[in-house]
């Protein structure tokens, strides 16, 4: 979990980080953080690791709370070909396939989108 915190703290798109829950014990690790990004959108990061489970949720939303994208592996969409991995885009009801994803990859995807939006705003 410490490497995830380091990744967030060193990311150029994260301007503020709030640790909401952190557990680092032998049989369980939990990380739940709220990262405010440079465009004022918010990324909630949740990871839970035990001997038998590895759960994640990366919830990206606008500053007003509107969902942009959430990647997770909650096992509630067995019809998705990448089950249990999936993503929700723009609406919790819009469920799409998604390969297993890491926080590092999520930050790269968000960074590209933020840069693309910044270029659109300039033009």
GISULMO-V715891 format. One record per helix or strand. SS is the DSSP state (@ for helix, = for strand). FROM is the first residue (numbers start at 1). TO is the last residue. Records with the same first field share a line. If there is no record, write none. Layout:
SS: FROM-TO, FROM-TO
//
This chain:
@: 2-10, 103-122
=: 14-24, 28-37, 42-50, 54-61, 67-72, 86-89, 95-97
//
